[in-house]
Amino acid sequence: MRMRQTACRIGCRAGHPATSVVPQFDMLRKTRGQPRHPPRKQHAPHNAMQNLTDTNALAGPTSDRLTWDRVRGDRLALLYQQSPQAAIVSLLVACLVGVTFWSDGDHTRIAAWLGLVALSSAVRMVLFASYYSRQPDSAAILAWEKPYLVTLLVSSLIWGAGIVWAVPRDSLLHEAIGFGFLMGMAGGALSVYSAIRMLALATITAILLPLALWMVLEGGAIRYSMAFAALLYFLSAWRATRVLSSSLQQNFEKTYALHDAKEAAERLASTDALTGLSNRRAFFEHAAITFHYCRRNRKPVAAMLIDIDQFKRINDTRGHAVGDLALQHVAQMLRGALRKSDLCCRLGGEEFAVLLPDTKLVDASHVAEKLRAAIADQPLPLPGSSMPLSITVSVGVAEGCSELEALLGRADSAMYAAKRAGRNRVATPQETSATV
């Protein structure tokens, strides 16, 4: 009767929709032929509250720093996305300025300034091309921040100081025209570079300050007015960038908060709170995909069902708190015995299930025996007691079925055969048939 109930329980979960587990397939390819390792000794049982602690990890200073770095990376990526067009426009506007100044200005100065603008634009375009060719991820993108800042500020200084140097002397009209071009460049800087507020302000300062200071030193009501207009523009840009930067920061932070909350909810929905292993719903979703992947690629796949021996007696004599510790202890041993490509879950009660892709029955039996021996040889230390608790498990191993439900059903039958044979042992369907 118990075997029929287990088979029914397994079959009822087969209809759950499968989620995408492409990384699981990648791991399966990477671990093909990977040698099995004996279970690692665990020093402390898994805390049942650890999942909630992990879920709220973003509240700590380290996570706040991580979120800040991610937002910085997103801001920088946004700048790299917008800047190539700005560099091209900067060069075109410089050519227009050169044409405007050429008839009345010093040709050598104008040509030299245009050459510097062209050189700085070319350097920036090479930087952008290198960035796009490498496509740095979120962890590496911050290394591209300093080259961006240096090239932008140098280009801005070439514009701000270059206009002062190249503008025709004693021509208030050309000074006003140059001032108008610089105000336009400052407006463009405000719209393009406001993703990083201090960068936008530094760029506007580098563009406007040289000409404004020069006008103050030259004197005259019109020049004073233009210098004052530059100051007013800078003050308005100061306020505007604060609003824009704050809004952008909040949008990025909310995006990451929603993303992290979604991932945390998915982890909680797919994790057994007591042991930290996958729960049965997540196991059957992923196991179905992994099983069919192995079948489609003609790879062997094996399953293990593990049951803690005399678990009811542990609960009755030691209490449910000790029973929980026993479940956590076995879960930790399972983690140490399995590869990353193996799927493991707590089915319910004292039962655990494991799917072993790319594994033959003989290898799976070897893994099961090592696991059984390790659990039997490593008693569970109990708080406040000098006598550790001895725990044993019965393990059923099976392979060679065309359906996942049938495979787990055969492993379930082998597990109960191991219990009937005296517990604390590993059994396979072949051994079960031989004893019938």
C-alpha positions in Angstrom: 0.0 0.0 0.0 2.8 2.4 0.9 4.5 1.8 -2.5 1.2 2.5 -4.3 0.7 5.7 -2.4 4.3 6.9 -3.3 3.8 6.0 -6.9 0.5 7.9 -7.0 2.2 10.9 -5.2 5.0 10.9 -7.8 2.5 10.6 -10.7 0.4 13.5 -9.5 3.3 15.9 -9.9 4.1 15.0 -13.5 1.6 17.5 -14.9 3.3 20.6 -13.4 4.6 23.0 -16.1 8.4 23.0 -16.4 10.4 26.1 -15.9 13.4 27.1 -17.9 16.5 25.3 -16.6 19.0 26.0 -19.4 21.8 26.6 -16.8 21.1 23.1 -15.5 21.8 21.7 -19.0 25.0 23.7 -19.2 26.1 22.3 -15.8 25.2 18.8 -17.0 27.5 19.2 -20.0 30.3 20.6 -17.8 30.1 17.8 -15.2 29.9 14.9 -17.6 32.5 12.4 -16.5 33.2 14.4 -13.4 34.5 12.1 -10.6 32.2 11.6 -7.6 33.5 12.8 -4.3 32.9 11.3 -0.9 30.6 13.3 1.4 32.2 16.2 3.0 32.2 16.5 6.8 29.7 19.1 7.9 30.5 21.2 11.0 27.0 22.6 11.7 23.4 21.7 10.8 21.5 23.9 8.5 19.5 26.6 10.2 15.8 26.5 9.3 15.8 30.4 9.4 18.7 30.7 7.0 16.4 31.0 4.0 14.7 34.1 5.5 18.1 35.6 6.3 19.3 35.1 2.8 16.1 36.6 1.5 16.7 39.8 3.4 20.4 39.9 2.7 20.0 43.1 0.7 19.4 45.0 4.0 23.0 44.7 5.0 25.8 47.2 4.2 27.6 44.8 1.8 24.4 44.4 -0.2 23.8 48.1 -0.2 27.3 48.6 -1.6 26.6 46.0 -4.2 23.3 47.7 -5.2 25.1 51.0 -5.4 27.8 49.5 -7.7 25.2 48.0 -9.9 23.4 51.3 -10.3 26.8 53.0 -11.1 27.4 50.4 -13.7 23.9 51.0 -15.2 24.5 54.7 -15.3 27.8 54.3 -17.0 26.3 51.9 -19.5 23.7 54.5 -20.3 26.4 57.1 -20.9 28.3 54.8 -23.3 25.1 54.1 -25.1 24.4 57.8 -25.7 27.9 59.2 -26.2 28.9 58.1 -29.7 26.2 60.4 -31.2 27.3 63.2 -28.9 30.9 62.9 -30.0 29.9 63.1 -33.7 27.6 66.1 -33.1 30.5 67.8 -31.2 32.8 67.4 -34.2 30.2 68.7 -36.6 29.4 71.8 -34.4 33.2 72.5 -34.2 33.4 72.6 -38.0 30.5 75.0 -38.0 32.2 77.2 -35.4 35.4 77.1 -37.5 33.5 78.2 -40.6 31.9 81.1 -38.7 35.2 82.3 -37.3 37.4 81.7 -40.3 36.9 84.9 -42.2 37.9 87.2 -39.3 39.9 84.9 -37.1 43.5 83.6 -36.9 43.5 80.7 -39.3 46.4 78.9 -37.5 44.5 79.0 -34.2 41.2 77.9 -35.7 42.8 75.0 -37.5 44.8 73.9 -34.5 41.6 74.0 -32.4 39.7 72.1 -35.0 42.5 69.5 -35.0 42.3 69.1 -31.2 38.5 68.7 -31.3 38.9 66.1 -34.1 41.6 64.2 -32.2 39.6 64.2 -28.9 36.5 63.0 -30.8 38.6 60.2 -32.5 40.0 59.1 -29.1 36.5 58.9 -27.7 35.2 57.0 -30.6 38.0 54.5 -30.3 37.1 54.1 -26.6 33.4 53.6 -27.4 34.3 51.0 -30.1 36.5 49.1 -27.7 33.7 49.1 -25.1 31.1 47.8 -27.5 33.5 45.1 -28.8 34.2 43.8 -25.3 30.7 44.2 -23.9 31.8 44.2 -20.2 29.4 42.7 -17.7 28.1 44.5 -14.6 31.1 43.4 -12.6 33.7 44.8 -15.1 32.0 47.9 -16.4 33.2 50.1 -13.6 36.8 49.7 -14.9 35.6 51.7 -17.9 34.5 54.7 -15.8 37.8 56.4 -15.5 38.7 56.4 -19.2 35.3 57.8 -20.0 35.6 60.6 -17.4 39.1 61.6 -18.5 38.3 61.7 -22.3 35.1 63.6 -21.7 36.6 66.3 -19.5 39.6 66.8 -21.8 37.2 67.2 -24.8 35.1 69.7 -22.8 38.2 71.7 -21.8 39.3 71.8 -25.5 35.9 73.3 -26.3 35.8 75.8 -23.4 39.4 77.0 -23.6 39.6 76.6 -27.4 36.8 79.0 -28.1 38.5 81.6 -26.0 41.8 81.0 -27.9 40.3 80.8 -31.4 37.6 83.6 -31.3 38.5 86.6 -33.4 39.9 89.4 -31.2 38.0 92.7 -30.6 34.9 91.3 -32.1 32.0 91.4 -29.7 29.8 89.8 -32.3 32.0 86.7 -32.7 32.3 86.5 -28.9 28.5 86.4 -28.6 28.4 83.8 -31.4 31.0 81.7 -29.6 29.1 82.1 -26.3 25.9 80.9 -28.1 27.7 77.8 -29.4 29.1 77.0 -25.9 25.7 77.4 -24.3 24.3 75.0 -26.9 27.1 72.5 -26.1 26.4 73.0 -22.3 22.7 72.2 -23.0 23.7 69.1 -24.9 25.9 68.0 -22.0 23.1 68.5 -19.6 20.8 66.2 -21.6 23.4 63.5 -22.4 25.5 63.3 -19.3 23.0 63.9 -16.5 23.0 60.1 -15.7 26.1 61.0 -13.5 25.3 64.4 -12.0 28.8 65.5 -11.0 30.1 64.5 -14.4 27.5 66.6 -16.1 28.3 69.6 -13.9 32.0 69.2 -14.4 31.4 69.1 -18.2 29.3 72.2 -18.1 31.9 74.0 -16.0 34.7 73.0 -18.3 32.7 74.3 -21.3 31.5 77.6 -19.9 34.0 78.7 -17.2 36.9 79.7 -19.5 34.9 82.0 -21.7 32.9 83.5 -18.7 36.2 84.3 -16.8 37.7 85.8 -20.0 34.6 88.0 -20.5 34.8 89.2 -16.9 38.5 90.1 -17.3 37.8 91.8 -20.6 35.1 93.9 -19.1 32.1 95.6 -20.6 28.4 95.5 -19.9 27.6 93.0 -22.7 30.4 90.7 -21.6 29.3 90.9 -18.0 25.8 90.1 -19.0 26.9 87.0 -20.9 29.1 85.9 -18.0 26.1 86.4 -15.6 23.9 84.4 -18.0 26.5 81.5 -17.9 26.3 81.6 -14.1 22.5 81.5 -14.1 22.6 78.6 -16.5 25.1 76.7 -14.3 22.8 77.3 -11.2 19.8 76.0 -13.1 21.8 73.0 -14.3 22.8 72.3 -10.7 19.2 72.1 -9.7 18.1 70.2 -12.8 20.8 67.6 -12.6 19.9 67.0 -8.9 16.3 66.3 -9.8 17.2 64.1 -12.8 19.9 62.2 -11.0 17.7 61.6 -8.0 14.8 60.3 -10.2 17.2 58.1 -12.2 18.7 56.7 -9.0 15.3 55.9 -7.6 14.2 54.2 -10.8 17.4 52.0 -10.9 17.0 51.1 -7.2 13.4 50.2 -7.5 14.2 48.0 -10.6 16.8 46.1 -8.6 14.6 45.9 -5.5 11.8 44.4 -7.6 14.2 42.0 -9.3 15.8 40.9 -6.0 12.3 40.5 -4.4 11.2 38.4 -7.4 14.3 36.1 -7.1 13.8 35.8 -3.3 10.2 34.9 -3.8 11.1 32.3 -6.4 13.7 30.8 -4.0 11.3 30.6 -1.2 8.6 29.0 -3.4 11.0 26.3 -4.6 12.9 25.7 -1.3 12.1 23.4 1.6 12.3 25.8 4.6 13.6 23.3 7.0 16.5 21.7 5.0 17.2 24.3 2.4 16.9 21.7 -0.3 14.5 22.0 -3.3 11.0 21.2 -2.4 9.0 18.5 -4.3 7.4 21.0 -6.7 10.7 22.5 -7.8 12.2 19.0 -8.0 9.6 17.6 -10.3 9.6 20.6 -12.6 13.4 20.5 -13.0 13.7 16.7 -12.9 11.2 16.2 -15.8 13.3 18.5 -18.0 16.6 16.9 -17.0 15.3 13.4 -17.4 14.0 14.1 -20.9 17.2 15.8 -21.8 19.2 12.7 -20.9 16.7 10.5 -22.8 16.9 12.7 -25.9 20.7 12.7 -25.9 20.9 8.9 -25.0 22.6 9.5 -21.7 22.0 7.3 -18.7 20.0 8.7 -15.8 19.5 7.2 -12.3 17.4 8.0 -9.3 17.8 7.5 -5.6 15.1 7.5 -2.9 16.4 7.9 0.7 14.4 7.4 3.8 15.7 7.9 7.4 15.4 4.7 9.4 13.2 4.7 12.5 12.4 8.4 12.1 9.1 8.1 13.9 10.9 6.7 16.9 13.4 9.6 16.9 10.5 12.0 17.0 8.7 10.1 19.7 11.7 9.6 22.0 13.8 12.7 21.3 11.2 15.2 20.2 10.4 16.9 17.0 13.2 19.5 17.4 15.7 16.6 17.3 13.8 15.2 14.3 14.3 18.5 12.5 18.0 18.4 13.3 18.2 14.9 11.9 16.5 16.0 8.6 18.9 19.0 8.4 21.9 16.7 9.1 20.9 14.3 6.3 20.3 17.2 3.9 23.8 18.5 4.6 25.3 15.1 3.9 23.4 15.0 0.6 24.8 18.3 -0.4 28.4 17.1 0.2 27.9 13.8 -1.7 26.3 15.1 -4.9 27.5 17.1 -7.9 26.1 20.5 -8.9 24.3 18.9 -11.8 22.5 16.4 -9.6 18.9 17.3 -8.5 18.0 16.7 -4.9 14.9 17.5 -2.8 13.0 16.6 0.3 9.9 14.8 -0.9 8.2 15.1 2.4 8.5 13.7 5.9 11.8 11.8 6.2 12.1 11.0 2.5 14.5 12.5 0.0 14.8 12.1 -3.8 17.9 12.5 -6.0 18.1 12.5 -9.8 21.6 11.7 -11.2 22.0 12.7 -14.8 24.6 11.0 -17.0 25.0 8.3 -14.3 24.8 4.5 -14.7 23.3 2.2 -12.1 26.6 0.9 -10.9 27.9 4.5 -10.4 24.7 5.6 -8.7 24.9 2.6 -6.4 28.5 3.5 -5.5 27.4 7.1 -4.6 24.4 5.7 -2.6 26.7 3.4 -0.6 29.2 6.2 0.2 26.3 8.4 1.3 24.8 5.6 3.5 28.2 4.9 5.1 29.0 8.5 5.7 25.7 9.1 7.5 26.0 6.0 9.6 29.6 6.9 10.5 28.9 10.5 11.4 26.4 10.7 14.3 24.5 13.9 14.9 25.8 15.9 17.9 22.9 17.1 20.0 22.9 20.4 21.9 23.1 19.8 25.7 23.8 16.1 25.3 27.1 14.2 25.4 25.6 11.3 23.4 25.3 12.0 19.7 22.4 10.6 17.8 23.1 7.7 15.4 21.2 8.0 12.1 20.9 5.5 9.3 19.2 5.6 6.0 17.8 3.1 3.5 18.4 3.9 -0.1 16.8 2.6 -3.3 18.6 3.1 -6.6 17.2 2.6 -10.1 17.8 3.4 -13.8 16.6 2.4 -17.3 13.0 3.7 -17.4 11.3 5.6 -20.2 9.4 7.8 -17.9 10.4 9.8 -14.8 7.5 8.4 -12.7 8.4 4.9 -13.5 12.1 5.5 -12.6 11.2 7.0 -9.2 8.7 4.2 -8.6 11.4 1.6 -9.1 13.7 3.5 -6.8 10.9 3.7 -4.2 10.3 -0.1 -4.5 14.0 -0.7 -4.0 14.1 1.6 -1.0 11.4 -0.4 0.8 13.1 -3.6 -0.1 16.2 -2.2 1.7 14.0 -1.5 4.8 12.5 -5.0 4.7 16.1 -6.5 4.5 17.1 -4.8 7.7 17.5 -1.1 7.0 20.8 0.9 6.8 21.5 -0.5 3.3 21.3 0.2 -0.4 19.1 -1.8 -2.7 18.6 -1.9 -6.5 15.7 -3.4 -8.5 17.9 -6.3 -9.5 18.5 -7.2 -5.9 14.8 -6.8 -5.1 13.9 -9.2 -7.9 16.5 -11.7 -6.6 15.0 -11.7 -3.1 11.4 -12.2 -4.3 
